[in-house]
Amino acid sequence: MDVFKNPEDPHETAKWHFTHALSIDYDTAERANVAQQNCGVCLRHWYFDAIYRCKACGIEFTFSAKEQRFWYEELQFYVGFEPQRFLACRKRDRRLKLLKRNYDSLIAEAIASRDASKKITVIGILDELTSIPLHRPHWKISKLWVRLPAKMNEHRELLLKQIKKLSTARPS
């Protein structure tokens, strides 16, 4: 369904496509290919550079017309979706999720194993988790780091003790 009166005029674009945008640059208008979009109510006939504020770090960023074309025509994101976070924040969050997933899949085997390399791998994951800064926009402290839950810290200490024990053990 298309609710546009005049899809040829970029200024007639549906404003609700940019609900959270701080500003829209109509001079950057690029014609969209509506046949490639995943849409339920209102097609996006035009893409524009739009300024948003990241919900994670508070920085203003541009969601370019080129990025919108990629999101809505290539990745097939629903045309009602708008970006919530700056690219660097999205990448950081994906990295954190991957590290946590890797930790969860390896920790039990690393603790039970006599293989020091498995233990070292998990310690490396935990160390990387604590080295990733978390940006917060309205706090007096500009950066915080991931704090591991107590259980993860306990596992790290246990793995270090096990590695030390393995390195000092002599074969019989």
N, C-alpha and C positions, 0 to 999 in steps of 0.2 A: 504494500500500500504506500502511496506517495502523497503527502499532504502539501507539497509545494504549489504555490500559485504560479511562480515564475522561476523554474529551476535554472534559467539562463543567467540570472542576476546573483552574483555571490553575496550581495548584501541581504538577499532574501533567504539565506540559509537558516535552518532551524537553530535558534539560540540554545535550545536544550542540549544540543550536541556539545556545547561548551559551558555547561552549567558551572563548573568549578574553575574555569579559566579566569585569570586576572585581567587579561586583555587578549584581543584577537587582531592580527595584522592583516587586514583585507587586501593589502597590496601584494601579498604573497599567494593569493588564491591560485589553486591548481584544480583543474576539472577532475572529478572522480569518475571511476568506471563503476557505475552502480550495479552492473551485472555481476561483478566480482564480490559484492558485499554480502555479509550475513546480517540480515535486517528483518525486523518484525513490524515496525510501525513507520519509521521515517528514514528514507535513504539519505546518505551524505552525498550531495551533488558536488560539493566543493571541500577542499582541504585548505587550511590556513595555518600559518605559524601562530601558535597560541602559547601564552605564558601561564604556567601553573606554579603553585607552591608545593614543595615536597612535604608530605605528611610525616616523614621520618626525621628529616634534618632541617626543614624550614627554608631551604634555599629555593630561589625562583629559578625555573628552568623552562626552556622552549621545547614544546612538542611540535616539531616541524611538520609541514605539509608532507614532506617526503616520508617521515616516520609514520604519519597517519595512513598514508597509502599502503605502506608495508603492513601495518597492524590490521587494517580493515580489508585489504584486497589479497594480500599474500598469506598472512597468518589466519585470516578469517575470524578475527575477533568481532564480537557483536558490536555494531556501530554505536550503540549507546554507551560503550565503555570509554572512560577517560583515564589518563594516567594519574596515579596517586603518588608515586614516588619517583625521585630523580634516578637516572640510570645507575649511577654509582651505588646508590642505596639498594636498588633492586639486585645488583650484582653481589653486594655484600650479603644481603639476606639469602640469596641462593647459595652462596658459599657456606654460610653458617648452617643452613639446612643440610647441605651435602656432608659437611664435617660431622654433624650430629648423627646423620644416618650411618656414616661409615663407622663412627664410634659404636653405635648401637649394634651394628652387625659384627664387629670384631672383638668387643670387650670380653665376652664369655670365653671365647676360644683363646684369646691372649692370656688370660689369667690361668687357664687350665694347661696351657702348653708349656713345654720345656724349651721352646724356640724363642731365643732372646729377640730375634728380628721382629716377631709378631708383637712383642711387648713394646719394643722401640717404636713401631709404627703407631700404636695406640697413643703412646706418650707424645709423639709428634703431632697427632691430631689434637690432643688436649692442649698442647702448647700453642698450636695455631689458633684454636678457638679463643684462647685468652689474649691473643695478640691483635684481634680484630676490634677496631674502635667502633663504638656505638655513638652516633651523633644525635644529640637532642637539641632542638631549636630554642626552647625557652628556659633552659636551665642556666644557672650561673656557671656551671662547669661545661665547657664546650665539648669535651670528649669524655666518654666513659668507656671502659673495656668490658668485654663479656666476663661475668663472674661465673665460674663453674659451680654447679650444685655440689653440696658436701660429698655426695656419693661418688661423683667423678673425681674429686680431689682424693678421696680415699682410694679409689682404684689406681690413680696415678702413683700414689705413695706405695701401694702394694706392688705394682709393676716394677717400680724402681728397686724395691727390696728384693724381689724375685730375680731381677737382672743381676744385682750384686751377688746374690747367693749362687746363681748359675756361673758367674765369672770366677768365683772363688772355689767352687766345687771341683774336686779332682776326680778323674775317672778311676774306677776301682779296678 
